[in-house]
Amino acid sequence: MLRAPGTPTLPELVLRPWRDDDADALVTVYRDPVLRRWTRAPVTTTTQARQFVAAAHRDWDDGCRFSFAVIEPGPAGETLVAQVVLKNVAEDRDDAEVGYWTAAPARGRGIAPHALQAVTGWAFARFAGLRRLDLMHQIDNPASCRVAEKAGYRFQEVLPARPPFPRDGHRHSRRP
C-alpha cells in the first residue's frame, strides 16, 4: 500500500492492490464514455470487474505488472478515483511503462499526477535496476500530456500508430 500525502491543493490518496469488493465501484467508474474511449477493455459488468480484479492479483503474483486502485478517503468512506499501473517490469530490463486512468468526478483535480508520482517513486525505489519509466498515450489525448508533464515525465517522441492503437502517440519518460 502506498500513500500520496495530502497538500493544501491535493487530497490524500491511498494506492493499494485491487480488492474483490472493488467490483461495484469499478463498474460504476467505467460507465463514463470518456474513460471507455481511452481504454481497450472496458469493464461493464460485475463479472468483468471480478475478472479484472482476479487478473490484477495474478499480475502482482507474477511480478511483472502492478495495478493500484487509487482511493480518496473521506468522511463518507473511500472513493475510487483512479488506477495507476506499472507494467512490463522484468529483471533483465532497465525500463518499464506506467499507465493510468482517472474517474470522471476526479478529473481536473490533480489526482492523476499525484497518484502517478507516488507509483513512480515506489517503482524506482523497489526495482534497483530500473532506469526509465515511459508513459505513452495517443496523440489526440492532450489531457494525458498534461498529466505526464505535471508528474515530471518529459516528452520524448511521437510514435507511429501500431495495433491496437489506431493513432500516432506520444512517449514521455522519467528517470530516477
C-alpha positions as CSV (number, residue, x, y, z in Angstrom):
1,M,0.0,0.0,0.0
2,L,1.2,3.5,-0.9
3,R,0.2,6.9,0.4
4,A,0.3,10.1,-1.5
5,P,0.0,12.7,1.3
6,G,-2.4,15.5,1.0
7,T,-1.3,19.0,0.3
8,P,-3.1,22.4,0.5
9,T,-4.3,21.8,-3.1
10,L,-4.3,17.9,-3.4
11,P,-6.2,15.3,-1.4
12,E,-4.6,12.4,0.4
13,L,-4.6,9.3,-1.7
14,V,-4.2,5.6,-0.8
15,L,-2.9,3.4,-3.5
16,R,-3.4,-0.3,-3.0
17,P,-3.8,-3.5,-4.9
18,W,-7.3,-4.1,-6.2
19,R,-9.7,-6.0,-3.8
20,D,-12.6,-8.2,-4.6
21,D,-15.0,-5.7,-3.0
22,D,-13.9,-3.0,-5.6
23,A,-16.0,-4.7,-8.3
24,D,-19.1,-2.5,-8.0
25,A,-17.1,0.8,-7.9
26,L,-15.1,-0.4,-11.0
27,V,-18.3,-1.0,-13.0
28,T,-19.6,2.5,-11.9
29,V,-16.4,4.2,-12.9
30,Y,-16.4,2.5,-16.3
31,R,-19.9,3.9,-17.2
32,D,-18.0,7.1,-18.2
33,P,-17.9,7.3,-22.0
34,V,-14.6,9.3,-21.9
35,L,-12.9,6.5,-19.9
36,R,-14.3,3.9,-22.2
37,R,-12.9,5.8,-25.2
38,W,-9.3,5.6,-24.0
39,T,-9.3,2.0,-22.6
40,R,-9.0,-1.2,-24.6
41,A,-11.0,-3.4,-22.3
42,P,-13.8,-1.6,-20.6
43,V,-15.5,-3.2,-17.6
44,T,-19.2,-3.1,-18.0
45,T,-20.5,-6.0,-15.8
46,T,-19.8,-7.3,-12.3
47,T,-18.4,-10.5,-13.9
48,Q,-15.9,-8.4,-16.0
49,A,-15.0,-6.5,-12.8
50,R,-14.3,-9.6,-10.9
51,Q,-12.2,-10.9,-13.9
52,F,-10.3,-7.6,-13.9
53,V,-9.5,-7.8,-10.2
54,A,-8.5,-11.5,-10.5
55,A,-6.2,-10.6,-13.4
56,A,-4.7,-7.8,-11.3
57,H,-4.0,-10.3,-8.5
58,R,-2.3,-12.7,-10.9
59,D,-0.2,-9.9,-12.3
60,W,1.0,-8.9,-8.8
61,D,1.9,-12.6,-8.1
62,D,3.8,-12.8,-11.4
63,G,5.7,-9.7,-10.5
64,C,5.5,-8.1,-14.0
65,R,2.5,-5.8,-13.6
66,F,1.4,-3.9,-10.6
67,S,-2.1,-2.3,-10.7
68,F,-3.0,0.1,-8.0
69,A,-6.6,1.2,-7.1
70,V,-6.3,4.9,-6.2
71,I,-8.6,5.6,-3.3
72,E,-9.6,9.0,-1.8
73,P,-10.5,8.6,1.8
74,G,-13.3,10.8,3.0
75,P,-15.8,11.3,5.8
76,A,-18.4,9.2,4.0
77,G,-15.9,6.4,3.2
78,E,-13.5,5.5,0.4
79,T,-14.0,6.7,-3.2
80,L,-12.3,5.0,-6.1
81,V,-10.8,7.9,-8.1
82,A,-8.2,6.4,-10.4
83,Q,-5.9,3.5,-11.3
84,V,-2.2,3.6,-11.9
85,V,-0.3,0.6,-13.3
86,L,3.4,-0.2,-13.6
87,K,3.8,-2.7,-16.4
88,N,6.4,-4.6,-18.4
89,V,8.7,-4.9,-15.4
90,A,11.4,-7.6,-15.8
91,E,14.7,-8.4,-14.1
92,D,16.6,-8.1,-17.4
93,R,15.2,-4.7,-18.4
94,D,16.1,-1.3,-17.2
95,D,12.8,0.3,-18.4
96,A,9.2,-0.2,-17.7
97,E,5.9,1.6,-18.5
98,V,3.3,3.3,-16.5
99,G,-0.4,3.9,-17.3
100,Y,-3.4,5.3,-15.6
101,W,-7.0,6.3,-15.8
102,T,-9.0,8.8,-13.8
103,A,-12.6,8.5,-12.8
104,A,-14.8,11.3,-14.2
105,P,-15.5,13.1,-10.8
106,A,-11.8,13.2,-10.1
107,R,-10.6,14.7,-13.4
108,G,-9.1,18.2,-13.2
109,R,-8.3,17.9,-9.5
110,G,-4.6,16.8,-9.9
111,I,-5.4,13.3,-8.8
112,A,-3.7,11.5,-11.7
113,P,-0.3,13.3,-11.5
114,H,-0.4,13.0,-7.7
115,A,-1.0,9.2,-7.8
116,L,1.4,8.7,-10.7
117,Q,4.2,10.4,-8.7
118,A,3.6,8.0,-5.8
119,V,3.9,5.0,-8.1
120,T,6.9,6.4,-9.9
121,G,8.8,6.9,-6.6
122,W,7.8,3.4,-5.4
123,A,8.9,1.8,-8.7
124,F,12.4,3.4,-8.7
125,A,12.8,2.5,-5.0
126,R,11.5,-1.1,-5.4
127,F,13.3,-2.1,-8.6
128,A,17.0,-1.2,-8.3
129,G,17.8,-1.8,-12.0
130,L,15.0,0.4,-13.2
131,R,16.5,3.4,-15.1
132,R,13.5,4.7,-17.1
133,L,9.7,4.8,-17.0
134,D,7.7,5.5,-20.1
135,L,4.2,6.9,-20.3
136,M,2.5,6.5,-23.7
137,H,-0.7,7.9,-24.9
138,Q,-2.5,8.6,-28.2
139,I,-1.6,11.9,-29.8
140,D,-5.2,13.2,-29.6
141,N,-5.3,12.9,-25.8
142,P,-3.9,16.3,-24.6
143,A,-5.1,15.6,-21.0
144,S,-2.6,12.8,-20.8
145,C,0.2,15.1,-22.0
146,R,-0.7,17.5,-19.1
147,V,-0.7,14.6,-16.6
148,A,2.7,13.4,-17.8
149,E,4.2,16.9,-17.6
150,K,2.8,17.5,-14.1
151,A,4.2,14.2,-12.9
152,G,7.6,15.0,-14.2
153,Y,7.5,12.9,-17.4
154,R,9.2,14.7,-20.3
155,F,8.0,14.4,-23.9
156,Q,10.4,12.3,-25.9
157,E,8.9,11.5,-29.2
158,V,6.0,10.9,-31.5
159,L,5.4,7.2,-32.0
160,P,3.7,5.9,-35.2
161,A,0.3,4.2,-34.9
162,R,0.5,0.4,-34.3
163,P,-2.1,-2.1,-33.3
164,P,-4.0,-1.9,-31.1
165,F,-3.5,1.9,-31.2
166,P,-5.2,3.4,-34.2
167,R,-3.4,6.8,-34.0
168,D,0.1,8.1,-33.5
169,G,1.1,8.5,-29.9
170,H,3.4,10.3,-27.5
171,R,6.1,8.8,-25.4
172,H,7.0,10.7,-22.2
173,S,9.8,9.4,-19.9
174,R,11.1,9.9,-16.4
175,R,14.3,8.8,-14.9
176,P,15.2,8.4,-11.2
